Amino acid sequence: MTWIPAAALDSHERPDYRDRMFRDAVKSHEGRRNRRRARLLARRPLFAGLALSKLTPFGLTLFGLTLFGLALFGPALAQDGPVDAPVRVVATVGMVGDTAATIGGACTDVVSLMGPGVDPHLYQATSGDVRQLSRADLILYGGLTLEGQLGDVLERLGERTSTLAVSEAGVPAERRIRVSSAYGVDPHVWMDVSLWAGTLEPIAAALAELAPGCAEGVRERAAAHDAELGALHDWIDEAVATVPEANRVLVTAHDAFAYYGRAYGLDVVGIQGVSTDAEPSIADIRGTAETIARSGVPAVFIETTINPRTIQAVLDATADMGASVELGGTLYSDAMGEPGTAEGTYIGMLHANTVAIVGALGGEVPPLPSALHAWADRYGIADRTAP
């Protein structure tokens, strides 16, 4: 069990949680990371004449908001030029795949290997996955050792297929949370929307390079999505701020929410570490229960990719100590929801998590901003607050 105060996360070093199976993957990723950086430096900027990294933390401000406004109220975004066939994109996790599909539009055919409820830390490639990857024009993955043993497959394919580790390309090293396990870095960067927005530029650049006729449309869709993510980040910040200060403790099954806690002002308690390769110990369970009893946190949360018995053991141990805590709901950590649902999108994943967290911890969820109304209407979120 580890307690991570939000204020300490910039320099926090977290203990090793038995990440033995990933040590070789970390080594193999180092050489691949250096080759990818060299390729990325040779690419032209996403928006001609604009150095996005020198603008806001979201890469675009007035420019992105203007394009988004045009998409909603004015002339349509630029039409994609003719393409012989959509770019075949294979993404490892849904968060990467959804972002690529949003930016690529009809110019891409995106397949995500890991669906709802799949844990990327433990995932092993099947023969079908290898066939999908070998036929891809572009392979997108999180990187930072998120995909565990699948990294060995990506290492081999990267020698002949365009590949991009989006978190490594889009999130500056100084913004990554360091851990003392074999990972070295916490890979769950999508939990901070302002960090995830940084992946839009390298993804768009990779797609534009493979489909030059779609380049203008890709860039404009990236700008529009950037505006949505900026609005989502601000909305989450506003929502979490309504939680009473004494309740701002987020207890989850594994340590996937450190970036969320740092970005939005929550202390984070993960029963397991960054990886899920080993069962939590009795000491982990008891330590978490003691923390709950001492702090009086009102709720704990299960995750869609983690067996709920871990949280149930904590609930039982807390009850044995004479304290009470409620089950606050289910959070999406390493995988999104079902395709075709709101939770099956990156925006919906973060929206659902925030509604669950804020509600269970005693806060009040504010209405969604206008920049997210089109997304809410698309998925039938009529009141634009409930998932």
N, C-alpha and C positions, 0 to 999 in steps of 0.2 A: 504494500500500500504506500502511496506517496501523496503528500499534501503539497500543492504548488500554489503559493500565493500569487495572485495576478501581478502584483508589483515586482515580484522577483523573477519573472519569466525571461526577461531579456538576457540574464546571465546565469540562469538556473542550470545546474548540472544534476540530472536525475540518475538514480542508481540503476545498476545492471539488473535486468529482470530475465536472466537466463536466455539471452539471445544467441545461444551457441550456433544454431543452424544458419545464422546469417553472416557469420564472420567472413566466410569465403566470398559471399555475395558482395560484401563491402569492398573487398580488395579488387574484385573484378570490375566494380563500378568506377573505380578511380581512373583507370586508363580510358574507359569509355567516356567519362565525363570530360576529360581533357580534349579528346577528339571532337566531341560535340561542340564544346566552346569555340574551338577553332572554326568549325563550319558556321556557327551562328554569327561570329564576328564578321564573316565575309558577306553576310546577307545585307541587303539594303534595308533602310528603315521601313516600317509598316506604312507610314503616311509620308509621302514625298514632301520634303521641305520642313517636316516637323520632327524634332527629336523628342519622342514621347517620354523618355526617361527623365527629361528635364522639366516636364510639366508637373502635374499633381501626382500624388501617390497612386491615383487611378489611371495615370497615363494620359488622360484627356479630361478636359473640363468643359469650357465653353464650346469647343469644337465638337466633342462627343454629344453634349446636350443639344446642340443645334441640329446635328444629324438625327438624333432621336426624335426631336420635335418635328422635323420634316417627315420622318417615317409615319408619325401619328397624324399630323394635321396638314401637311403640305404635300409637295410632289413626292412620288415614290422614290425609294433608293435606286441607285443606278442598276440597270439591268445587266445580268451577267452575259458576257460574250459567248459565242458558240464554242462548245466543247465536244470533242469526239465521244467521250465517256466520262462519267463522274470519277473523281479521284477516289480510289479505294483506300479508305482509312480504317485501320484496325487500332482501337484503343484498348488499353488494359481495363481500366475502371470506368464506371459510368460517369463520374464527374468530368473526366477528360473527354469521353465520347460525346456527352451532351454539349460541352463547350465547342468542340470541333464541329458538330452538326449545326449548332446555332450560327457559327461564323461562316461555315462553308455553304449552307443552304443546299440548293439543288445541284451545286457543283461537286458535292461529295456524297459518297455512299459510306456511311460510318457504321461499323460493327464494334460493339464493346464485348470483350471476352468474359468479363466477370459481371454477372447480373445481381439482382437483389439478394441480400443475405449472404453474399460470398465474401469471405475474409481474404483480402489480397496478401496478408502476411504469410498465410499458410498455403496459398494457391500453387498448384503444380500444373504445368501445361499438359493438355491432352494432345493426342495425335491430330484431332480436329483443329485445335488451337494452332498447332504448328503449320497446318495447311493454310489456315486463314492468314497467319502472319507471313507466310512465304509468298502469298499472292497479293499482298498489300503494296500499294504505291507509297504509303506513308504509315509508319507505326508511331503512335503516340502513347507515352506512358508517364506515370507520375515521377518516377525516379526517387532519389534519396533513399534507395533500398526498400521502398514501399512494397514492391512486388516480390520481394524475397527471392525464392529459388527460380522464379521465372526470369530473373535478371540474366541467368546463364544463357537462356534461349535468345533473349534480346541481344546479348553480346555477340552471338554468332550471326544473327540475322542483320545486325547493324553494319556488317562488313559489305553487304550488297544491296541493302534496302535503306531508303531514307528513314531515319529514326529521330525522335526528339523526346527527351525527358523534360516535360513541360515545367515541372516545379523547379528543376535545376536551372532551366533557361530563364524563367520568369520571376523568380524570387531571389533577391539579392542575398548573398551569404550572410551579411550582417543582420538580416531580418529573420534568419532561421533560428529555431530554438535548439540549442545544443543538448545532447543527452550523453550519458557516460556508458550506455550500452553499445552493442556492436553496430547499431545504426549510426551512431555519431551525431545524427541530426534527426529531429522529429519530422517524419514525412507528411504529417496531416495538415499541410499548409492551407488546404481549401476551407478550413474552419474559420479563417480570417478572410472575409470577402475582399478586403482591400489588397491582401497579398495575392489572392487567386486572380484578381483583375490583371495582375502583372503577367499572367500566362497568355493573355489574349494576343499580345503583339507577336511573340514567337510562333504561336499556332497559326495566326493569320499570315505571317511571312512564309511559313512552310507551305501552306495551301496555295498562296499566290504564286510561289515559285513553280509548283507542279501544274497549276492551271492559270497561265497568264491571262487568258481571256476572261477569267473570273476575278482578277485581282482587285478591280475597283469595287465590285460588289462585296467581296470578302472584307476589304478594309472598312467599308461603310457599315456592314453588319457588325464588325468588331467594335466600331465606335458606338453604335446603338446599344450593343450589349454592355459595353463599358459604362454607359449612362445608367442602365438598369442595375448593374452591380454597385455603382456608387450610391444609388438610392437605397438598395438593399442593406448595404453596410450602415448607412445612417439610421435606417429604420430599426435594425437590430440594436444598435447603440442606444437609441431612444427607448426601446422596449425594455432592455435589461436595466436601464437606469431607474425604472419604476419598481424594481424589486427592493424590498427593505434591506438596508445595508447588512443587518445581522444574518440575513438569509442568502447572501450572495456566495454560496458554496455549492459547487456542482460536483456531485458524486456519481461516477459512471463505472461501468464494468472494466474498461481498460483506458489507458492514458492517451485518448485520441482528441481531447478537447483543450489542450494547452494553448493552442493558438486562439481558440474562441475565448478562453478565459482572459488571455493577455489583451486581446483586442477590445473586449466588451466589459471588462471589469469584474470578473468572477474568479474566486479561488477554486482550484480544480483538485479533486481527489479521484485518482484512478486506482482501482483495486489491483489490476495488473499493470505492467509497464506499457511501453510503446508497442511491443510485440505481444502476440497472443499464443506463442508457441508452447507455453507451459501453463499448467494449471496454477492458480493462485494458492499460496500456502495458507495453513491455518493462521499463521502470524499475520498474513496480509488481511485475511477476513476479520480477525479480531482487532487489528489496528484500525481498520476502516470503521468498524462498529464503535470503537472507543472515540474516534473522531466525531462520529455522528452524535453519540450520546453527550459528548462534551460541548459541541457547538450548537446543538439543538436544531440542526438543519432539518427542514420539514419534509424533504422528499429526496429519493434517489432514483436513478434511471437505468433501465436496461438498454441494450443496443441490438439492432437487427442482426448483426453479424456475430454476436456472442451468446453462448448458451445462458439462459436466464438463471440457471441454478447458482451462478456466482453471486448475483445480487440477492437471490433468495437466502443464501447462506448468511449474507450480511444482515438482512432483515431479521433472521432468526437470532443471530448473535446480539443484535441491538436489543431485541425484546428480552433476551436473557439478562441483559444489564439493567432492565427496568425502564428503558427508554422506548420511545415509539417514533417511527418514521414511516411515511407513506411511499408507495411506489408512484413516482411522478409521471410515468409513461415510457414510451419507447423512442429512442433517438436513432437517427441515421448517422453512423460514424464513418465506416469504410466503404459503404455501398449506399446507393440511392434506393428509392422505392420502385414499384412496378412500372414498366414502360407504359406510357399513355396516361399516367396519373400526374397530378401536380408534384407529388413527392418523387416522381421519376425524373425530375429535372433538377439541375443544380440549385436554381432559385428556390424551388419548392422544398428541397431537402433542408436548406438553411431556414426557410420560413417555418416548416413544421417543427424543427428542433427548437426554434426560438419561442413559438407559441407554447410548446410543451414545457420548456424550462421556465419561462416567465410566469405562466399560469400556476405551475406547481410550487414555485418559490414565493408566491404571494404578490406578484406584480400584475400589471394591467397592460395587455397588448394594444398598442395604438393602431389606428387604421393604416393601411398601406399607402405609401405616397403615390401620387398620380403617375409617376414613371413606371410603376408596377401594375397599374390597373389593367393594361392590355394582357399581361401575363395572367393576372387573377381571373379576368373574364374568360380567357381561353380555357381554363380548367374549372370553371363554374364556382369559383370562390366568391359567392355573391356579396357577402358582407365585407370581404377583403381583409378579414382578420383571422377567421378560423381556418384550419387546414382542411 
